[in-house]
Amino acid sequence: MTAPSERGSWQQTLRMVAWSLIGIRNGARHREDQRSVGIVPLMFTALGAVFVFVLALMALVHWIA
């Protein structure tokens, strides 16, 4: 297990989630991120990103309709 100082930053976690949501990611870089990012921060960041995405879609539909 890596030390907390060696763990990935929140920005790295957010970047990993963003690239995963749009579906393009370099395999080597993805494996590197998987080793350095913790699962719990990754889950919360992914859930937050999906929540923001859904809210943005709802706002767009409300604005158009």
PDB file of N, CA, C and O in Angstrom:
ATOM      1  N   MET A   1       0.850  -1.174   0.000  1.00  0.00           N
ATOM      2  CA  MET A   1       0.000   0.000   0.000  1.00  0.00           C
ATOM      3  C   MET A   1       0.893   1.235   0.000  1.00  0.00           C
ATOM      4  O   MET A   1       1.933   1.260   0.659  1.00  0.00           O
ATOM      5  N   THR A   2       0.482   2.251  -0.739  1.00  0.00           N
ATOM      6  CA  THR A   2       1.304   3.450  -0.843  1.00  0.00           C
ATOM      7  C   THR A   2       0.994   4.403   0.296  1.00  0.00           C
ATOM      8  O   THR A   2      -0.097   4.370   0.864  1.00  0.00           O
ATOM      9  N   ALA A   3       1.943   5.240   0.623  1.00  0.00           N
ATOM     10  CA  ALA A   3       1.771   6.236   1.677  1.00  0.00           C
ATOM     11  C   ALA A   3       0.805   7.314   1.208  1.00  0.00           C
ATOM     12  O   ALA A   3       0.671   7.538   0.005  1.00  0.00           O
ATOM     13  N   PRO A   4       0.125   7.990   2.140  1.00  0.00           N
ATOM     14  CA  PRO A   4      -0.829   9.036   1.742  1.00  0.00           C
ATOM     15  C   PRO A   4      -0.208  10.121   0.882  1.00  0.00           C
ATOM     16  O   PRO A   4      -0.886  10.668   0.013  1.00  0.00           O
ATOM     17  N   SER A   5       1.055  10.448   1.094  1.00  0.00           N
ATOM     18  CA  SER A   5       1.685  11.495   0.285  1.00  0.00           C
ATOM     19  C   SER A   5       1.922  11.039  -1.150  1.00  0.00           C
ATOM     20  O   SER A   5       2.080  11.866  -2.048  1.00  0.00           O
ATOM     21  N   GLU A   6       1.948   9.714  -1.371  1.00  0.00           N
ATOM     22  CA  GLU A   6       2.164   9.194  -2.714  1.00  0.00           C
ATOM     23  C   GLU A   6       0.853   8.964  -3.458  1.00  0.00           C
ATOM     24  O   GLU A   6       0.859   8.656  -4.650  1.00  0.00           O
ATOM     25  N   ARG A   7      -0.259   9.111  -2.765  1.00  0.00           N
ATOM     26  CA  ARG A   7      -1.557   8.936  -3.398  1.00  0.00           C
ATOM     27  C   ARG A   7      -1.804  10.029  -4.416  1.00  0.00           C
ATOM     28  O   ARG A   7      -1.203  11.101  -4.347  1.00  0.00           O
ATOM     29  N   GLY A   8      -2.695   9.755  -5.368  1.00  0.00           N
ATOM     30  CA  GLY A   8      -3.021  10.745  -6.378  1.00  0.00           C
ATOM     31  C   GLY A   8      -3.780  11.917  -5.793  1.00  0.00           C
ATOM     32  O   GLY A   8      -4.465  11.786  -4.779  1.00  0.00           O
ATOM     33  N   SER A   9      -3.655  13.046  -6.431  1.00  0.00           N
ATOM     34  CA  SER A   9      -4.349  14.242  -5.974  1.00  0.00           C
ATOM     35  C   SER A   9      -5.803  14.207  -6.429  1.00  0.00           C
ATOM     36  O   SER A   9      -6.202  13.378  -7.247  1.00  0.00           O
ATOM     37  N   TRP A  10      -6.582  15.131  -5.875  1.00  0.00           N
ATOM     38  CA  TRP A  10      -7.977  15.228  -6.262  1.00  0.00           C
ATOM     39  C   TRP A  10      -8.088  15.607  -7.733  1.00  0.00           C
ATOM     40  O   TRP A  10      -8.988  15.134  -8.427  1.00  0.00           O
ATOM     41  N   GLN A  11      -7.186  16.451  -8.215  1.00  0.00           N
ATOM     42  CA  GLN A  11      -7.197  16.840  -9.624  1.00  0.00           C
ATOM     43  C   GLN A  11      -6.932  15.642 -10.526  1.00  0.00           C
ATOM     44  O   GLN A  11      -7.544  15.516 -11.586  1.00  0.00           O
ATOM     45  N   GLN A  12      -6.033  14.771 -10.115  1.00  0.00           N
ATOM     46  CA  GLN A  12      -5.745  13.574 -10.902  1.00  0.00           C
ATOM     47  C   GLN A  12      -6.969  12.662 -10.930  1.00  0.00           C
ATOM     48  O   GLN A  12      -7.283  12.068 -11.961  1.00  0.00           O
ATOM     49  N   THR A  13      -7.655  12.553  -9.798  1.00  0.00           N
ATOM     50  CA  THR A  13      -8.867  11.742  -9.732  1.00  0.00           C
ATOM     51  C   THR A  13      -9.948  12.322 -10.633  1.00  0.00           C
ATOM     52  O   THR A  13     -10.613  11.585 -11.361  1.00  0.00           O
ATOM     53  N   LEU A  14     -10.124  13.631 -10.587  1.00  0.00           N
ATOM     54  CA  LEU A  14     -11.129  14.288 -11.422  1.00  0.00           C
ATOM     55  C   LEU A  14     -10.810  14.126 -12.902  1.00  0.00           C
ATOM     56  O   LEU A  14     -11.707  13.888 -13.711  1.00  0.00           O
ATOM     57  N   ARG A  15      -9.539  14.255 -13.258  1.00  0.00           N
ATOM     58  CA  ARG A  15      -9.128  14.073 -14.655  1.00  0.00           C
ATOM     59  C   ARG A  15      -9.394  12.635 -15.113  1.00  0.00           C
ATOM     60  O   ARG A  15      -9.839  12.405 -16.237  1.00  0.00           O
ATOM     61  N   MET A  16      -9.117  11.679 -14.234  1.00  0.00           N
ATOM     62  CA  MET A  16      -9.354  10.270 -14.572  1.00  0.00           C
ATOM     63  C   MET A  16     -10.844  10.009 -14.803  1.00  0.00           C
ATOM     64  O   MET A  16     -11.217   9.315 -15.749  1.00  0.00           O
ATOM     65  N   VAL A  17     -11.684  10.562 -13.947  1.00  0.00           N
ATOM     66  CA  VAL A  17     -13.132  10.388 -14.089  1.00  0.00           C
ATOM     67  C   VAL A  17     -13.633  11.066 -15.362  1.00  0.00           C
ATOM     68  O   VAL A  17     -14.449  10.498 -16.087  1.00  0.00           O
ATOM     69  N   ALA A  18     -13.148  12.277 -15.636  1.00  0.00           N
ATOM     70  CA  ALA A  18     -13.601  13.002 -16.829  1.00  0.00           C
ATOM     71  C   ALA A  18     -13.246  12.242 -18.103  1.00  0.00           C
ATOM     72  O   ALA A  18     -14.082  12.108 -18.996  1.00  0.00           O
ATOM     73  N   TRP A  19     -12.018  11.746 -18.195  1.00  0.00           N
ATOM     74  CA  TRP A  19     -11.628  10.987 -19.380  1.00  0.00           C
ATOM     75  C   TRP A  19     -12.439   9.703 -19.495  1.00  0.00           C
ATOM     76  O   TRP A  19     -12.782   9.281 -20.599  1.00  0.00           O
ATOM     77  N   SER A  20     -12.742   9.090 -18.379  1.00  0.00           N
ATOM     78  CA  SER A  20     -13.523   7.853 -18.412  1.00  0.00           C
ATOM     79  C   SER A  20     -14.962   8.115 -18.850  1.00  0.00           C
ATOM     80  O   SER A  20     -15.551   7.302 -19.562  1.00  0.00           O
ATOM     81  N   LEU A  21     -15.528   9.242 -18.430  1.00  0.00           N
ATOM     82  CA  LEU A  21     -16.904   9.549 -18.803  1.00  0.00           C
ATOM     83  C   LEU A  21     -17.060   9.774 -20.301  1.00  0.00           C
ATOM     84  O   LEU A  21     -18.088   9.413 -20.873  1.00  0.00           O
ATOM     85  N   ILE A  22     -16.058  10.366 -20.944  1.00  0.00           N
ATOM     86  CA  ILE A  22     -16.191  10.586 -22.378  1.00  0.00           C
ATOM     87  C   ILE A  22     -15.674   9.402 -23.185  1.00  0.00           C
ATOM     88  O   ILE A  22     -15.834   9.363 -24.405  1.00  0.00           O
ATOM     89  N   GLY A  23     -15.056   8.442 -22.511  1.00  0.00           N
ATOM     90  CA  GLY A  23     -14.730   7.175 -23.162  1.00  0.00           C
ATOM     91  C   GLY A  23     -13.418   7.088 -23.897  1.00  0.00           C
ATOM     92  O   GLY A  23     -13.194   6.120 -24.624  1.00  0.00           O
ATOM     93  N   ILE A  24     -12.535   8.062 -23.737  1.00  0.00           N
ATOM     94  CA  ILE A  24     -11.227   7.954 -24.380  1.00  0.00           C
ATOM     95  C   ILE A  24     -10.156   8.038 -23.309  1.00  0.00           C
ATOM     96  O   ILE A  24     -10.147   8.958 -22.491  1.00  0.00           O
ATOM     97  N   ARG A  25      -9.271   7.086 -23.322  1.00  0.00           N
ATOM     98  CA  ARG A  25      -8.208   7.047 -22.324  1.00  0.00           C
ATOM     99  C   ARG A  25      -7.082   6.170 -22.835  1.00  0.00           C
ATOM    100  O   ARG A  25      -7.320   5.070 -23.334  1.00  0.00           O
ATOM    101  N   ASN A  26      -5.870   6.649 -22.712  1.00  0.00           N
ATOM    102  CA  ASN A  26      -4.690   5.883 -23.083  1.00  0.00           C
ATOM    103  C   ASN A  26      -4.514   4.744 -22.077  1.00  0.00           C
ATOM    104  O   ASN A  26      -4.564   4.983 -20.871  1.00  0.00           O
ATOM    105  N   GLY A  27      -4.311   3.531 -22.541  1.00  0.00           N
ATOM    106  CA  GLY A  27      -4.228   2.372 -21.663  1.00  0.00           C
ATOM    107  C   GLY A  27      -3.119   2.454 -20.634  1.00  0.00           C
ATOM    108  O   GLY A  27      -3.336   2.122 -19.469  1.00  0.00           O
ATOM    109  N   ALA A  28      -1.932   2.892 -21.040  1.00  0.00           N
ATOM    110  CA  ALA A  28      -0.808   2.971 -20.109  1.00  0.00           C
ATOM    111  C   ALA A  28      -1.066   4.032 -19.040  1.00  0.00           C
ATOM    112  O   ALA A  28      -0.804   3.803 -17.859  1.00  0.00           O
ATOM    113  N   ARG A  29      -1.571   5.170 -19.447  1.00  0.00           N
ATOM    114  CA  ARG A  29      -1.863   6.254 -18.489  1.00  0.00           C
ATOM    115  C   ARG A  29      -2.994   5.835 -17.548  1.00  0.00           C
ATOM    116  O   ARG A  29      -2.969   6.179 -16.366  1.00  0.00           O
ATOM    117  N   HIS A  30      -3.971   5.106 -18.051  1.00  0.00           N
ATOM    118  CA  HIS A  30      -5.076   4.635 -17.226  1.00  0.00           C
ATOM    119  C   HIS A  30      -4.572   3.694 -16.136  1.00  0.00           C
ATOM    120  O   HIS A  30      -4.977   3.810 -14.979  1.00  0.00           O
ATOM    121  N   ARG A  31      -3.696   2.769 -16.495  1.00  0.00           N
ATOM    122  CA  ARG A  31      -3.140   1.839 -15.506  1.00  0.00           C
ATOM    123  C   ARG A  31      -2.310   2.580 -14.461  1.00  0.00           C
ATOM    124  O   ARG A  31      -2.334   2.233 -13.280  1.00  0.00           O
ATOM    125  N   GLU A  32      -1.583   3.595 -14.898  1.00  0.00           N
ATOM    126  CA  GLU A  32      -0.791   4.406 -13.962  1.00  0.00           C
ATOM    127  C   GLU A  32      -1.702   5.122 -12.971  1.00  0.00           C
ATOM    128  O   GLU A  32      -1.411   5.161 -11.775  1.00  0.00           O
ATOM    129  N   ASP A  33      -2.798   5.687 -13.461  1.00  0.00           N
ATOM    130  CA  ASP A  33      -3.752   6.372 -12.588  1.00  0.00           C
ATOM    131  C   ASP A  33      -4.421   5.397 -11.629  1.00  0.00           C
ATOM    132  O   ASP A  33      -4.652   5.737 -10.469  1.00  0.00           O
ATOM    133  N   GLN A  34      -4.735   4.198 -12.090  1.00  0.00           N
ATOM    134  CA  GLN A  34      -5.373   3.206 -11.233  1.00  0.00           C
ATOM    135  C   GLN A  34      -4.500   2.863 -10.036  1.00  0.00           C
ATOM    136  O   GLN A  34      -5.011   2.633  -8.940  1.00  0.00           O
ATOM    137  N   ARG A  35      -3.202   2.829 -10.236  1.00  0.00           N
ATOM    138  CA  ARG A  35      -2.289   2.510  -9.140  1.00  0.00           C
ATOM    139  C   ARG A  35      -2.184   3.648  -8.133  1.00  0.00           C
ATOM    140  O   ARG A  35      -1.948   3.401  -6.950  1.00  0.00           O
ATOM    141  N   SER A  36      -2.353   4.881  -8.579  1.00  0.00           N
ATOM    142  CA  SER A  36      -2.101   6.012  -7.689  1.00  0.00           C
ATOM    143  C   SER A  36      -3.356   6.632  -7.089  1.00  0.00           C
ATOM    144  O   SER A  36      -3.254   7.448  -6.173  1.00  0.00           O
ATOM    145  N   VAL A  37      -4.535   6.268  -7.580  1.00  0.00           N
ATOM    146  CA  VAL A  37      -5.782   6.866  -7.097  1.00  0.00           C
ATOM    147  C   VAL A  37      -6.506   5.854  -6.212  1.00  0.00           C
ATOM    148  O   VAL A  37      -6.658   4.688  -6.577  1.00  0.00           O
ATOM    149  N   GLY A  38      -6.949   6.316  -5.051  1.00  0.00           N
ATOM    150  CA  GLY A  38      -7.696   5.459  -4.136  1.00  0.00           C
ATOM    151  C   GLY A  38      -9.114   5.213  -4.628  1.00  0.00           C
ATOM    152  O   GLY A  38      -9.685   6.035  -5.345  1.00  0.00           O
ATOM    153  N   ILE A  39      -9.679   4.074  -4.237  1.00  0.00           N
ATOM    154  CA  ILE A  39     -11.005   3.687  -4.727  1.00  0.00           C
ATOM    155  C   ILE A  39     -12.116   4.555  -4.127  1.00  0.00           C
ATOM    156  O   ILE A  39     -13.073   4.890  -4.824  1.00  0.00           O
ATOM    157  N   VAL A  40     -12.004   4.920  -2.856  1.00  0.00           N
ATOM    158  CA  VAL A  40     -13.067   5.702  -2.223  1.00  0.00           C
ATOM    159  C   VAL A  40     -13.143   7.111  -2.815  1.00  0.00           C
ATOM    160  O   VAL A  40     -14.238   7.544  -3.174  1.00  0.00           O
ATOM    161  N   PRO A  41     -12.034   7.847  -2.935  1.00  0.00           N
ATOM    162  CA  PRO A  41     -12.130   9.162  -3.594  1.00  0.00           C
ATOM    163  C   PRO A  41     -12.599   9.052  -5.046  1.00  0.00           C
ATOM    164  O   PRO A  41     -13.302   9.929  -5.548  1.00  0.00           O
ATOM    165  N   LEU A  42     -12.203   7.974  -5.709  1.00  0.00           N
ATOM    166  CA  LEU A  42     -12.627   7.773  -7.087  1.00  0.00           C
ATOM    167  C   LEU A  42     -14.134   7.582  -7.173  1.00  0.00           C
ATOM    168  O   LEU A  42     -14.777   8.151  -8.055  1.00  0.00           O
ATOM    169  N   MET A  43     -14.703   6.795  -6.275  1.00  0.00           N
ATOM    170  CA  MET A  43     -16.154   6.564  -6.282  1.00  0.00           C
ATOM    171  C   MET A  43     -16.922   7.858  -6.016  1.00  0.00           C
ATOM    172  O   MET A  43     -17.892   8.158  -6.713  1.00  0.00           O
ATOM    173  N   PHE A  44     -16.490   8.630  -5.008  1.00  0.00           N
ATOM    174  CA  PHE A  44     -17.187   9.869  -4.696  1.00  0.00           C
ATOM    175  C   PHE A  44     -17.041  10.902  -5.812  1.00  0.00           C
ATOM    176  O   PHE A  44     -17.987  11.633  -6.104  1.00  0.00           O
ATOM    177  N   THR A  45     -15.894  10.968  -6.421  1.00  0.00           N
ATOM    178  CA  THR A  45     -15.684  11.901  -7.530  1.00  0.00           C
ATOM    179  C   THR A  45     -16.544  11.501  -8.728  1.00  0.00           C
ATOM    180  O   THR A  45     -17.145  12.357  -9.377  1.00  0.00           O
ATOM    181  N   ALA A  46     -16.602  10.203  -9.020  1.00  0.00           N
ATOM    182  CA  ALA A  46     -17.418   9.735 -10.147  1.00  0.00           C
ATOM    183  C   ALA A  46     -18.900  10.001  -9.897  1.00  0.00           C
ATOM    184  O   ALA A  46     -19.608  10.458 -10.795  1.00  0.00           O
ATOM    185  N   LEU A  47     -19.371   9.721  -8.691  1.00  0.00           N
ATOM    186  CA  LEU A  47     -20.774   9.984  -8.372  1.00  0.00           C
ATOM    187  C   LEU A  47     -21.089  11.479  -8.470  1.00  0.00           C
ATOM    188  O   LEU A  47     -22.142  11.862  -8.979  1.00  0.00           O
ATOM    189  N   GLY A  48     -20.183  12.312  -7.987  1.00  0.00           N
ATOM    190  CA  GLY A  48     -20.382  13.759  -8.081  1.00  0.00           C
ATOM    191  C   GLY A  48     -20.394  14.240  -9.521  1.00  0.00           C
ATOM    192  O   GLY A  48     -21.195  15.100  -9.884  1.00  0.00           O
ATOM    193  N   ALA A  49     -19.511  13.689 -10.342  1.00  0.00           N
ATOM    194  CA  ALA A  49     -19.455  14.087 -11.754  1.00  0.00           C
ATOM    195  C   ALA A  49     -20.725  13.674 -12.486  1.00  0.00           C
ATOM    196  O   ALA A  49     -21.251  14.440 -13.293  1.00  0.00           O
ATOM    197  N   VAL A  50     -21.215  12.489 -12.215  1.00  0.00           N
ATOM    198  CA  VAL A  50     -22.457  12.031 -12.854  1.00  0.00           C
ATOM    199  C   VAL A  50     -23.626  12.894 -12.388  1.00  0.00           C
ATOM    200  O   VAL A  50     -24.492  13.246 -13.189  1.00  0.00           O
ATOM    201  N   PHE A  51     -23.660  13.236 -11.108  1.00  0.00           N
ATOM    202  CA  PHE A  51     -24.720  14.095 -10.578  1.00  0.00           C
ATOM    203  C   PHE A  51     -24.717  15.462 -11.256  1.00  0.00           C
ATOM    204  O   PHE A  51     -25.771  15.965 -11.644  1.00  0.00           O
ATOM    205  N   VAL A  52     -23.549  16.057 -11.399  1.00  0.00           N
ATOM    206  CA  VAL A  52     -23.431  17.361 -12.073  1.00  0.00           C
ATOM    207  C   VAL A  52     -23.838  17.242 -13.539  1.00  0.00           C
ATOM    208  O   VAL A  52     -24.497  18.134 -14.074  1.00  0.00           O
ATOM    209  N   PHE A  53     -23.451  16.150 -14.188  1.00  0.00           N
ATOM    210  CA  PHE A  53     -23.815  15.933 -15.587  1.00  0.00           C
ATOM    211  C   PHE A  53     -25.333  15.832 -15.745  1.00  0.00           C
ATOM    212  O   PHE A  53     -25.899  16.428 -16.661  1.00  0.00           O
ATOM    213  N   VAL A  54     -25.990  15.089 -14.870  1.00  0.00           N
ATOM    214  CA  VAL A  54     -27.447  14.947 -14.934  1.00  0.00           C
ATOM    215  C   VAL A  54     -28.123  16.295 -14.675  1.00  0.00           C
ATOM    216  O   VAL A  54     -29.085  16.645 -15.358  1.00  0.00           O
ATOM    217  N   LEU A  55     -27.631  17.044 -13.704  1.00  0.00           N
ATOM    218  CA  LEU A  55     -28.200  18.376 -13.445  1.00  0.00           C
ATOM    219  C   LEU A  55     -28.035  19.293 -14.649  1.00  0.00           C
ATOM    220  O   LEU A  55     -28.939  20.064 -14.970  1.00  0.00           O
ATOM    221  N   ALA A  56     -26.897  19.216 -15.310  1.00  0.00           N
ATOM    222  CA  ALA A  56     -26.669  20.037 -16.503  1.00  0.00           C
ATOM    223  C   ALA A  56     -27.631  19.649 -17.621  1.00  0.00           C
ATOM    224  O   ALA A  56     -28.163  20.518 -18.312  1.00  0.00           O
ATOM    225  N   LEU A  57     -27.853  18.352 -17.800  1.00  0.00           N
ATOM    226  CA  LEU A  57     -28.817  17.916 -18.818  1.00  0.00           C
ATOM    227  C   LEU A  57     -30.229  18.371 -18.484  1.00  0.00           C
ATOM    228  O   LEU A  57     -30.971  18.802 -19.366  1.00  0.00           O
ATOM    229  N   MET A  58     -30.601  18.275 -17.213  1.00  0.00           N
ATOM    230  CA  MET A  58     -31.934  18.728 -16.805  1.00  0.00           C
ATOM    231  C   MET A  58     -32.086  20.233 -17.028  1.00  0.00           C
ATOM    232  O   MET A  58     -33.141  20.684 -17.473  1.00  0.00           O
ATOM    233  N   ALA A  59     -31.062  21.003 -16.731  1.00  0.00           N
ATOM    234  CA  ALA A  59     -31.108  22.454 -16.949  1.00  0.00           C
ATOM    235  C   ALA A  59     -31.207  22.765 -18.444  1.00  0.00           C
ATOM    236  O   ALA A  59     -31.938  23.673 -18.841  1.00  0.00           O
ATOM    237  N   LEU A  60     -30.489  22.030 -19.256  1.00  0.00           N
ATOM    238  CA  LEU A  60     -30.557  22.238 -20.695  1.00  0.00           C
ATOM    239  C   LEU A  60     -31.952  21.947 -21.235  1.00  0.00           C
ATOM    240  O   LEU A  60     -32.476  22.710 -22.046  1.00  0.00           O
ATOM    241  N   VAL A  61     -32.548  20.861 -20.796  1.00  0.00           N
ATOM    242  CA  VAL A  61     -33.904  20.513 -21.256  1.00  0.00           C
ATOM    243  C   VAL A  61     -34.892  21.560 -20.776  1.00  0.00           C
ATOM    244  O   VAL A  61     -35.784  21.956 -21.527  1.00  0.00           O
ATOM    245  N   HIS A  62     -34.748  22.016 -19.539  1.00  0.00           N
ATOM    246  CA  HIS A  62     -35.658  23.033 -19.020  1.00  0.00           C
ATOM    247  C   HIS A  62     -35.496  24.340 -19.796  1.00  0.00           C
ATOM    248  O   HIS A  62     -36.481  25.031 -20.055  1.00  0.00           O
ATOM    249  N   TRP A  63     -34.275  24.681 -20.163  1.00  0.00           N
ATOM    250  CA  TRP A  63     -34.018  25.907 -20.908  1.00  0.00           C
ATOM    251  C   TRP A  63     -34.584  25.835 -22.318  1.00  0.00           C
ATOM    252  O   TRP A  63     -35.086  26.832 -22.836  1.00  0.00           O
ATOM    253  N   ILE A  64     -34.506  24.650 -22.951  1.00  0.00           N
ATOM    254  CA  ILE A  64     -34.993  24.480 -24.322  1.00  0.00           C
ATOM    255  C   ILE A  64     -36.522  24.401 -24.351  1.00  0.00           C
ATOM    256  O   ILE A  64     -37.163  25.011 -25.206  1.00  0.00           O
ATOM    257  N   ALA A  65     -37.096  23.653 -23.418  1.00  0.00           N
ATOM    258  CA  ALA A  65     -38.556  23.420 -23.430  1.00  0.00           C
ATOM    259  C   ALA A  65     -39.347  24.550 -22.828  1.00  0.00           C
ATOM    260  O   ALA A  65     -40.575  24.484 -22.774  1.00  0.00           O
TER     261      ALA A  65
END
